[in-house]
Amino acid sequence: MAYSRRTCKMDVLKAADSNPRNGVTCPSDVERFDIIVCSDCLYKHDVARAIAVLIGRALLAYPTTMVVVTDANRRGRQVIFYACNLTSFRAKTLL
């Protein structure tokens, strides 16, 4: 079985904005991913909220997608947990 790996760089604040005129889309808005990994991305609260929005959209479109966020004890950690738990999926800490 062949696997492929791709790294995507984007402005998460613009991608989380639902305004189509900003010209930024999230890759998971247009294609399915088996796993989405977010690493070192929770330093700012607004970024953490935007990432929660993008993760929520990805999971609504493709519920079997696995999401891994690796940012132990960063400032935005509680923000993303709170935002995730307000949506249809649950976040939990794994040590």
Wavefront OBJ file of the C-alpha trace (Angstrom):
o trace
v 0.000 0.000 0.000
v 1.455 3.360 -1.015
v 1.311 6.288 1.363
v 1.896 9.902 0.664
v 2.732 12.729 3.000
v 2.224 16.401 2.344
v 2.894 19.487 4.400
v 0.585 22.463 3.977
v 1.363 25.989 5.060
v -1.418 28.563 5.393
v -2.629 31.592 7.280
v -5.014 29.916 9.725
v -6.670 33.189 10.735
v -7.655 33.892 7.124
v -8.519 30.248 6.387
v -10.858 30.081 9.404
v -12.654 33.212 8.191
v -15.693 32.128 6.180
v -15.341 35.104 3.805
v -14.544 33.586 0.375
v -13.115 36.901 -0.814
v -10.006 36.533 1.313
v -8.724 33.957 -1.179
v -7.423 31.520 1.458
v -8.847 28.039 1.796
v -7.945 25.236 4.116
v -6.739 22.083 2.309
v -9.220 19.969 4.292
v -12.066 22.099 2.881
v -11.432 20.626 -0.561
v -9.953 17.181 0.030
v -9.963 14.351 2.562
v -7.024 13.567 4.829
v -6.597 10.416 6.933
v -4.760 12.351 9.616
v -4.179 16.033 10.333
v -1.253 16.947 12.580
v -0.896 20.399 14.135
v 2.409 20.986 15.854
v 3.712 24.047 17.706
v 0.676 26.137 16.847
v -1.011 27.113 20.104
v 1.111 30.049 21.219
v -1.648 32.619 20.618
v -5.309 32.380 21.644
v -6.664 33.661 18.307
v -4.616 31.070 16.417
v -5.845 28.296 18.732
v -9.479 29.334 18.111
v -8.886 29.451 14.340
v -7.318 25.988 14.392
v -10.320 24.664 16.326
v -12.612 26.086 13.625
v -10.580 24.421 10.858
v -10.449 21.100 12.706
v -14.198 21.255 13.273
v -14.850 21.883 9.580
v -12.556 18.999 8.595
v -14.282 16.599 10.994
v -17.758 17.639 9.893
v -16.836 16.949 6.278
v -14.817 13.787 6.980
v -15.689 12.349 10.436
v -13.157 9.515 10.238
v -10.190 11.894 10.034
v -7.815 11.600 12.986
v -6.498 14.882 14.379
v -3.360 15.148 16.497
v -2.405 18.442 18.138
v 0.991 18.460 19.817
v 1.498 21.491 22.012
v 1.863 20.576 25.630
v 1.093 23.384 28.043
v 1.079 26.238 25.529
v -1.015 29.343 26.196
v -3.688 28.383 23.662
v -4.053 24.814 24.907
v -7.123 25.482 27.032
v -8.616 27.696 24.309
v -8.517 24.905 21.739
v -9.889 22.362 24.227
v -12.746 24.693 25.118
v -13.496 25.473 21.453
v -13.349 21.803 20.485
v -15.654 20.749 23.284
v -18.248 23.317 22.164
v -18.443 21.563 18.804
v -19.379 18.039 17.834
v -16.064 16.482 18.820
v -14.243 15.982 22.089
v -10.663 16.875 22.861
v -8.607 15.088 25.451
v -5.074 15.191 26.759
v -2.818 12.211 26.181
v 0.431 12.028 28.082
l 1 2 3 4 5 6 7 8 9 10 11 12 13 14 15 16 17 18 19 20 21 22 23 24 25 26 27 28 29 30 31 32 33 34 35 36 37 38 39 40 41 42 43 44 45 46 47 48 49 50 51 52 53 54 55 56 57 58 59 60 61 62 63 64 65 66 67 68 69 70 71 72 73 74 75 76 77 78 79 80 81 82 83 84 85 86 87 88 89 90 91 92 93 94 95
